[in-house]
Amino acid sequence: MTEPDNQHRGVDAARLKEHELIKELENIHRSRHDTLLHASPAALAAHTTRMAELEEEYLRRHPERPVSSGRTRSGARARTPRE
């Protein structure tokens, strides 16, 4: 990656303080839908790359994060269908 490419992607996710990482994740998730619908292919690719970097860093820092049973396959299958 060239230096100009790196500049528009922000601070390396591993260098972010915890509160900064959370703020970056909140911002990027909030902007995802609009980016998907309206951004250029290059902007969408950059957004996807940055989102993956931030998410990977969060998971690296929090490998034992709590997982809601409703967010697993078995939990989803156990839900009753809506009528």
Buried (B, 14 or more C-beta within 10 A) or exposed (E): EEEEEEEEBBEEBEEBEEEEBEEBBEEBEEEBEEBEEEBEEEEBEBBBEBBEBBBEBBEEEEEEEEEEEEEEEEEEEEEEEEE
